[in-house]
Amino acid sequence: MAGGRCGPLRTALLVAWVAAWAAAEGPEQALVPAEPSRVQPMTASNWTLVMEGEWMLKFYAPWCPSCQQTDSEWETFAKNGETLQISVGKVDVIQEPGLSGRFFVTTLPAFFHAKDGIFRRYRGPGIFEDLQNYILEKKWQSVEPLTGWKSPASLTMSGMAGLFSISGKIWHLHNYFTVTLGIPAWCSYVFFIIATLVFGLFMGLVLVVISECFYVPLPRNLSEHSEQNQRSEEAQGAEQLQDAEEEKDDWNEEENKDSLLDDEEEKEDLGDEDEVEEEEEGDSVAAGVDEGRSDANDQGSLPEATVAQEEAGPEETKGDSPGLPSSAGTEVAEDSLRQRKSQHAAKAL
């Protein structure tokens, strides 16, 4: 009986002792600080630290599974940062949308190497060995740097950072409306549409006010004087056009008159030439007639034998009469004269 009673008592004492020991050891373990992370969080306020020295940056999101798989490797890489003489940082794209826009991050996780303000995109795996070899072997030298407008420090990417930060704030505000306040999503969309319209009208009003402030209107007298000058210039221009048209018409009339006079002179010259040619042709006809008459006289003194032949064959002698040559010559001359007159008439037309 005594042994049976002592068993439960010993068990209770043992449990009490273990509980007391655990209570005593718990605070001591809680007082031991956890090992701090060597990865430096980067924000919009301290991101310029990467412009000096050598850095490796990781862009991640808390909901990204691939980013979570590389967390331990990234912590190990950061612990060896002093040995590698490199600083290691990380950027939460949910909390810092401006930085994601500045580096134009489109995939997660995204890694960047920075050396004295020159940025390069690291596209290898996020494993400690590969990251260490990338730094020790200086493989980053073979990667094309982000220069010009693509550089995170450029003015273009600064504007991109502003747009991303505004979009991030709008997204947070939408979540506040829909999740915290329980407002329907379509109500949130209507609110943003109305806010966009109001903001656009307000900016237009601001631009109008600024233009009115910088624009100096002319005095009324000067404006009236300028209007009168403009009207007088328009009237002068119209008069000049009319004068030019009148001069053009006069010039055309003079040209027509000159052309008519030239045609009349040409016709007179052609008429004179025709008269001269007619006189020459008349002279040539008269000469032909005289020659025919002389030939007839010469034929009158032919021997008597020819006379006998004429009596024997009166029909033959008709074809050989002395008057035929003269008549044939006159006909040819008249035909040539007619042809020349017709040619001159055609030229005159």
Secondary structure as UniProt FT lines:
FT   HELIX           2..31
FT   STRAND          40..41
FT   TURN            44..46
FT   HELIX           47..51
FT   STRAND          54..60
FT   TURN            62..63
FT   HELIX           65..69
FT   HELIX           71..79
FT   HELIX           81..84
FT   STRAND          87..92
FT   TURN            93..95
FT   HELIX           97..102
FT   TURN            103..104
FT   STRAND          110..115
FT   TURN            116..117
FT   STRAND          118..122
FT   HELIX           128..136
FT   TURN            137..138
FT   HELIX           139..142
FT   HELIX           148..150
FT   TURN            152..153
FT   HELIX           155..175
FT   HELIX           176..180
FT   HELIX           185..214
FT   HELIX           220..300
FT   HELIX           304..312
FT   HELIX           314..319
FT   HELIX           323..348
//
